[in-house]
Amino acid sequence: MRLHVPLAIVGSAALLVLVGCGSDSSSGKGSPLGDKHTNSSAASPSPTGPKQPAGNWKHQPGQAENVQKTLTAAGFECSRHGDTSIDLRMCAKGLKQPDEDQLGGPKLIGGELRYFSAPDGTVLFARIVPTGADLADEWDTMRNEMLKAILPANDAAVLAADGDTLTWGKYIRDPSHSSSGGWLQITGYDDPTTLSPSGEPLPITKEQALPKMTGAKLKCSFGSAASDTDKTLNCSDEAFKTNPDPYYSATANLELSDAGAGINTILVQGKGGKFPDDIKAAKHLLPKLSELGDTKSVPAIQAWANQHLDGVPHAAYVGKWLVEIAGNNSEGSMTGTEFDVSASEEDPALGYDPSKTGTY
């Protein structure tokens, strides 16, 4: 289950190993994927490395690494998913518009490119996700940078001009971001639904987490998630205040959910104050995650998040977790300001559902 909320909050040497892009070194830069052409029916080059998916496509050895290098040079931060049986990477970028809008604050612009590659580095499937305002020149520039990193120049120009006929493959529009988000699928890779990154839920359920969170002086209750009928554990720190008047104070909130095997979705949220106060609220609540007792994923998520609390969108794969930071800094918004850190498992097929083809 993925939380469908405006994203925001969720360093150590150990974290760098988790977030490294294609390498076991702490540099996070990744390692070259090689220049050899790979037959698409051949076995994986290593029994412990990425496995060869089925299909017959035009090979571009080393493309995954080149995409990463290109976007890193354009200011994106890139990371690699912790499932070593696949080559799944993400490059993400966030910024504020240089000028203030009429509602009192520069809009937040953020974007993610998540892409899956064959063992030789050929990019087969990708998803482009806007995580902030998507009706802005800055977003158009960011999206074009992502498109150009993967597609031939003419195909990227076609999509930038709202076309949809590509030589490389096809573009599938995301109904939740129909004007700008979607999936790229190379010709010859016919079944992206087989892409299923493994997760690593916490060794504790939300029910087991309840006494730990109340012991940390949080007020908690179970409620229904907005996206489905699953129950979530919702907690808040009622003692935290950023303003003596509760009406103007940011609230510090925590949401935990699972599918029965262990917590696999975490949201830490500051909401309802001035935007800088929302960030303070989220930062205040992050250490409370340590009460869950996990010594692997949680410390890595906390460390990465604490390095990215600058008020703009960020995202990375931290081990087998998708960690995203985003928010809403417009005080004129009907829902108020908000700053969130979310950590969840990556969706199968990067969220693509062919049963909804008619709506894409």
C-alpha positions as CSV (number, residue, x, y, z in Angstrom):
1,M,0.0,0.0,0.0
2,R,1.3,3.4,-1.0
3,L,0.2,6.5,0.9
4,H,-1.4,9.0,-1.5
5,V,-0.5,12.3,0.3
6,P,1.6,15.3,-0.6
7,L,5.0,14.0,0.1
8,A,7.5,15.5,2.5
9,I,10.0,14.2,5.3
10,V,10.3,11.0,6.0
11,G,24.1,10.2,7.8
12,S,26.1,7.5,8.2
13,A,28.7,5.5,6.3
14,A,26.3,2.5,6.5
15,L,23.6,4.5,4.8
16,L,25.8,5.3,1.9
17,V,26.2,1.6,1.2
18,L,22.4,1.2,1.2
19,V,21.8,4.1,-1.1
20,G,24.7,3.5,-3.5
21,C,23.8,3.3,-7.2
22,G,25.1,0.1,-8.6
23,S,28.1,-0.2,-6.3
24,D,29.0,-1.6,-2.9
25,S,31.3,1.3,-2.3
26,S,30.3,4.3,-0.2
27,S,30.5,6.7,-3.1
28,G,27.0,6.2,-4.3
29,K,28.1,6.7,-7.8
30,G,27.5,3.2,-9.1
31,S,29.7,1.0,-11.2
32,P,29.9,0.7,-15.0
33,L,27.5,-1.9,-16.3
34,G,29.8,-3.0,-19.1
35,D,29.8,-2.6,-22.9
36,K,29.0,-6.2,-24.0
37,H,25.9,-6.8,-26.0
38,T,23.5,-9.2,-24.3
39,N,21.1,-11.5,-26.1
40,S,17.7,-10.9,-24.5
41,S,17.2,-14.6,-24.1
42,A,20.5,-15.2,-22.3
43,A,20.9,-16.0,-18.7
44,S,21.9,-13.4,-16.1
45,P,25.7,-12.7,-16.2
46,S,25.9,-13.5,-12.5
47,P,23.9,-15.9,-10.4
48,T,23.7,-13.2,-7.7
49,G,23.2,-10.2,-10.1
50,P,20.3,-8.9,-12.1
51,K,18.3,-11.5,-13.9
52,Q,17.5,-11.3,-17.6
53,P,13.8,-10.5,-18.3
54,A,12.0,-12.0,-21.2
55,G,11.7,-10.1,-24.5
56,N,13.5,-8.9,-27.6
57,W,14.5,-5.3,-27.7
58,K,17.2,-3.1,-29.3
59,H,20.2,-3.2,-26.9
60,Q,21.9,-0.1,-25.6
61,P,24.7,-1.5,-23.3
62,G,25.6,0.8,-20.5
63,Q,22.5,3.0,-20.9
64,A,21.4,2.8,-17.2
65,E,24.8,4.2,-16.1
66,N,24.7,6.9,-18.7
67,V,21.3,8.0,-17.7
68,Q,22.5,8.3,-14.1
69,K,25.6,10.3,-15.1
70,T,23.6,12.6,-17.3
71,L,21.0,13.4,-14.6
72,T,23.6,13.6,-11.8
73,A,25.3,16.3,-13.9
74,A,21.9,18.1,-14.2
75,G,21.5,18.2,-10.4
76,F,19.5,15.0,-9.7
77,E,20.3,12.7,-6.9
78,C,20.4,9.0,-8.0
79,S,20.1,5.8,-6.0
80,R,19.6,2.1,-6.6
81,H,17.0,-0.3,-5.2
82,G,18.4,-2.9,-2.7
83,D,16.9,-5.9,-4.6
84,T,20.1,-7.2,-6.3
85,S,18.1,-9.5,-8.6
86,I,17.1,-6.4,-10.6
87,D,18.7,-3.2,-11.8
88,L,16.2,-0.6,-10.6
89,R,17.3,3.0,-10.1
90,M,15.9,6.4,-9.3
91,C,17.0,9.9,-10.1
92,A,15.2,12.7,-8.3
93,K,15.4,16.5,-8.0
94,G,13.6,19.2,-6.1
95,L,13.6,23.0,-6.0
96,K,11.6,26.1,-5.3
97,Q,10.4,28.5,-7.9
98,P,12.5,31.6,-7.7
99,D,9.6,33.9,-7.2
100,E,6.7,34.0,-4.7
101,D,3.1,33.2,-5.9
102,Q,0.1,35.2,-5.0
103,L,-0.7,32.9,-2.0
104,G,2.5,33.7,-0.2
105,G,5.3,31.3,-1.1
106,P,7.4,29.9,-4.0
107,K,5.9,26.7,-5.3
108,L,7.8,23.4,-4.7
109,I,8.8,21.6,-7.9
110,G,9.9,18.0,-7.7
111,G,10.4,15.0,-10.1
112,E,11.4,11.4,-10.0
113,L,12.6,9.1,-12.8
114,R,12.5,5.5,-11.7
115,Y,13.9,3.1,-14.3
116,F,14.4,-0.6,-14.7
117,S,17.2,-2.0,-16.9
118,A,18.4,-5.3,-18.4
119,P,21.7,-6.7,-17.1
120,D,23.6,-5.1,-20.0
121,G,22.2,-1.7,-18.9
122,T,19.5,-1.2,-21.6
123,V,16.6,0.7,-20.1
124,L,13.4,-1.3,-20.5
125,F,10.8,0.5,-18.4
126,A,10.6,3.8,-16.6
127,R,8.2,6.0,-14.7
128,I,8.2,9.8,-14.5
129,V,6.5,11.2,-11.4
130,P,5.9,14.8,-10.5
131,T,6.1,15.4,-6.8
132,G,5.2,19.1,-6.7
133,A,3.6,21.7,-8.9
134,D,3.4,20.3,-12.4
135,L,2.1,23.4,-14.2
136,A,5.3,25.4,-14.1
137,D,8.2,26.1,-16.5
138,E,10.6,24.6,-14.0
139,W,8.7,21.3,-14.0
140,D,8.7,21.2,-17.9
141,T,12.4,21.7,-17.9
142,M,12.9,18.9,-15.3
143,R,10.6,16.5,-17.2
144,N,12.5,17.2,-20.5
145,E,15.8,16.4,-18.8
146,M,14.4,13.0,-17.7
147,L,13.0,12.3,-21.1
148,K,16.1,13.2,-23.0
149,A,18.2,11.0,-20.7
150,I,16.4,7.9,-21.9
151,L,14.8,8.6,-25.2
152,P,16.3,9.5,-28.6
153,A,16.2,13.2,-29.1
154,N,13.4,13.2,-31.6
155,D,11.2,11.1,-29.3
156,A,11.8,13.3,-26.4
157,A,10.8,16.3,-28.5
158,V,7.6,14.5,-29.5
159,L,6.6,14.0,-25.9
160,A,7.6,17.6,-25.0
161,A,5.2,18.7,-27.7
162,D,2.4,16.5,-26.3
163,G,2.7,13.9,-29.0
164,D,2.6,10.2,-28.3
165,T,4.1,8.2,-31.2
166,L,7.6,7.1,-30.5
167,T,10.3,5.1,-32.3
168,W,11.8,3.8,-29.1
169,G,8.7,2.3,-27.6
170,K,5.6,3.8,-26.1
171,Y,4.5,6.3,-23.5
172,I,1.6,5.5,-21.2
173,R,0.1,8.4,-19.4
174,D,-0.5,8.3,-15.7
175,P,-4.2,9.1,-15.0
176,S,-3.2,10.7,-11.7
177,H,-0.8,13.0,-13.5
178,S,-2.3,13.0,-17.0
179,S,-0.6,16.2,-18.1
180,S,3.0,15.2,-17.2
181,G,3.5,11.8,-15.5
182,G,3.6,8.4,-17.0
183,W,5.5,5.3,-18.0
184,L,8.0,4.6,-20.8
185,Q,8.1,1.1,-22.2
186,I,10.7,0.0,-24.8
187,T,9.5,-2.0,-27.8
188,G,10.2,-5.7,-27.2
189,Y,9.7,-5.6,-23.4
190,D,6.1,-6.7,-23.4
191,D,5.1,-7.5,-19.8
192,P,6.3,-5.0,-17.2
193,T,3.9,-6.5,-14.7
194,T,6.5,-9.2,-14.1
195,L,8.7,-6.5,-12.5
196,S,8.2,-6.9,-8.7
197,P,10.9,-5.4,-6.5
198,S,11.2,-7.3,-3.2
199,G,10.5,-5.4,-0.1
200,E,11.8,-5.5,3.5
201,P,9.0,-4.8,5.9
202,L,9.9,-4.0,9.5
203,P,9.8,-7.0,11.9
204,I,6.9,-5.5,13.8
205,T,3.2,-5.0,12.9
206,K,1.2,-1.8,13.6
207,E,-0.5,-3.5,16.5
208,Q,2.8,-4.5,18.1
209,A,3.9,-0.9,17.5
210,L,1.0,0.6,19.5
211,P,2.5,0.1,23.0
212,K,5.9,1.3,21.8
213,M,4.4,4.5,20.4
214,T,2.2,5.2,23.4
215,G,5.3,4.5,25.6
216,A,7.0,7.3,23.6
217,K,4.3,9.6,24.9
218,L,2.4,9.7,21.6
219,K,-1.4,9.6,21.4
220,C,-2.4,6.9,19.0
221,S,-5.6,5.3,17.5
222,F,-6.4,3.0,14.6
223,G,-8.2,4.5,11.6
224,S,-8.8,3.8,7.9
225,A,-6.3,4.7,5.3
226,A,-7.5,7.2,2.6
227,S,-6.5,4.9,-0.2
228,D,-8.2,1.6,0.9
229,T,-9.9,-0.2,3.7
230,D,-6.7,-1.2,5.6
231,K,-6.4,0.1,9.1
232,T,-3.5,2.4,9.9
233,L,-2.0,3.4,13.3
234,N,-2.2,7.1,13.6
235,C,-0.2,8.9,16.3
236,S,0.5,12.5,17.3
237,D,2.6,14.3,19.8
238,E,0.1,16.6,21.5
239,A,2.8,18.1,23.7
240,F,4.7,19.5,20.6
241,K,3.8,23.2,19.9
242,T,5.3,25.7,17.5
243,N,2.8,28.5,18.7
244,P,1.2,29.1,22.0
245,D,-2.2,29.2,20.2
246,P,-3.0,25.6,19.1
247,Y,-4.9,27.0,16.1
248,Y,-1.7,28.3,14.6
249,S,0.7,25.6,15.8
250,A,2.0,22.9,13.5
251,T,1.0,19.3,14.5
252,A,3.5,16.4,14.5
253,N,1.9,13.3,13.1
254,L,3.0,9.7,12.5
255,E,1.1,7.0,10.4
256,L,2.1,3.4,10.2
257,S,0.5,0.6,8.1
258,D,1.2,-2.9,7.1
259,A,-0.4,-5.8,5.2
260,G,0.0,-8.2,8.1
261,A,3.6,-9.2,7.6
262,G,5.2,-6.1,9.2
263,I,5.0,-2.4,8.8
264,N,5.7,-1.5,5.2
265,T,4.5,2.1,5.0
266,I,5.6,5.0,7.3
267,L,4.5,8.6,7.1
268,V,6.1,11.3,9.4
269,Q,4.2,14.6,8.9
270,G,4.2,18.2,10.1
271,K,1.0,20.0,9.2
272,G,-1.0,23.1,9.7
273,G,1.5,25.7,10.9
274,K,3.8,28.0,9.0
275,F,5.7,25.8,6.5
276,P,9.0,26.1,8.5
277,D,7.2,25.0,11.6
278,D,5.8,22.0,9.7
279,I,9.4,21.0,8.9
280,K,10.3,21.4,12.6
281,A,7.3,19.1,13.6
282,A,8.4,16.4,11.2
283,K,12.0,16.7,12.3
284,H,10.8,16.4,16.0
285,L,8.9,13.2,15.3
286,L,11.6,11.4,13.2
287,P,13.5,10.1,16.3
288,K,10.3,8.5,17.6
289,L,10.7,5.8,14.8
290,S,13.6,4.4,16.8
291,E,11.0,3.1,19.3
292,L,9.9,0.6,16.8
293,G,13.1,-1.4,17.7
294,D,14.3,-1.9,14.1
295,T,18.1,-1.6,13.8
296,K,18.5,-1.8,10.0
297,S,15.9,0.0,7.8
298,V,14.7,2.7,10.3
299,P,18.2,4.1,11.1
300,A,19.0,4.4,7.4
301,I,15.7,6.1,6.7
302,Q,16.2,8.5,9.5
303,A,19.7,9.3,8.5
304,W,18.8,9.9,4.9
305,A,15.8,12.1,5.8
306,N,17.8,14.2,8.3
307,Q,20.2,15.1,5.5
308,H,17.3,16.3,3.2
309,L,15.2,18.6,5.4
310,D,15.7,21.7,3.4
311,G,12.1,22.2,2.4
312,V,12.2,21.0,-1.2
313,P,11.2,17.6,-2.6
314,H,13.7,14.7,-2.5
315,A,13.5,11.0,-3.1
316,A,15.8,7.9,-3.0
317,Y,15.8,4.2,-2.6
318,V,17.2,3.5,0.8
319,G,17.8,-0.2,0.9
320,K,14.6,-1.7,-0.3
321,W,12.5,1.3,0.8
322,L,11.3,4.1,-1.4
323,V,11.7,7.3,0.7
324,E,10.2,10.5,-0.4
325,I,10.2,14.1,0.9
326,A,7.7,16.7,-0.3
327,G,5.1,19.1,0.9
328,N,2.8,22.0,0.4
329,N,4.1,25.4,1.4
330,S,1.2,27.5,0.2
331,E,-0.6,29.1,3.2
332,G,-3.5,29.9,0.9
333,S,-4.2,26.2,0.3
334,M,-7.5,24.9,1.4
335,T,-5.8,22.0,3.1
336,G,-3.1,24.1,4.8
337,T,0.7,23.7,4.7
338,E,2.2,20.3,5.0
339,F,5.7,18.7,5.2
340,D,5.9,14.9,4.9
341,V,8.4,12.1,5.0
342,S,7.1,8.9,3.6
343,A,8.8,5.5,3.4
344,S,7.2,2.6,1.5
345,E,7.8,-0.4,-0.6
346,E,8.1,0.1,-4.3
347,D,4.9,-0.8,-6.2
348,P,5.0,-3.8,-8.6
349,A,5.5,-2.7,-12.2
350,L,6.3,0.8,-10.8
351,G,2.6,1.3,-10.2
352,Y,1.5,0.5,-13.8
353,D,-1.8,-1.4,-13.9
354,P,-2.7,-2.7,-17.4
355,S,-6.3,-3.3,-16.2
356,K,-6.7,0.5,-16.3
357,T,-5.4,0.8,-19.9
358,G,-8.7,2.4,-20.9
359,T,-8.1,5.3,-18.5
360,Y,-4.5,6.0,-19.3
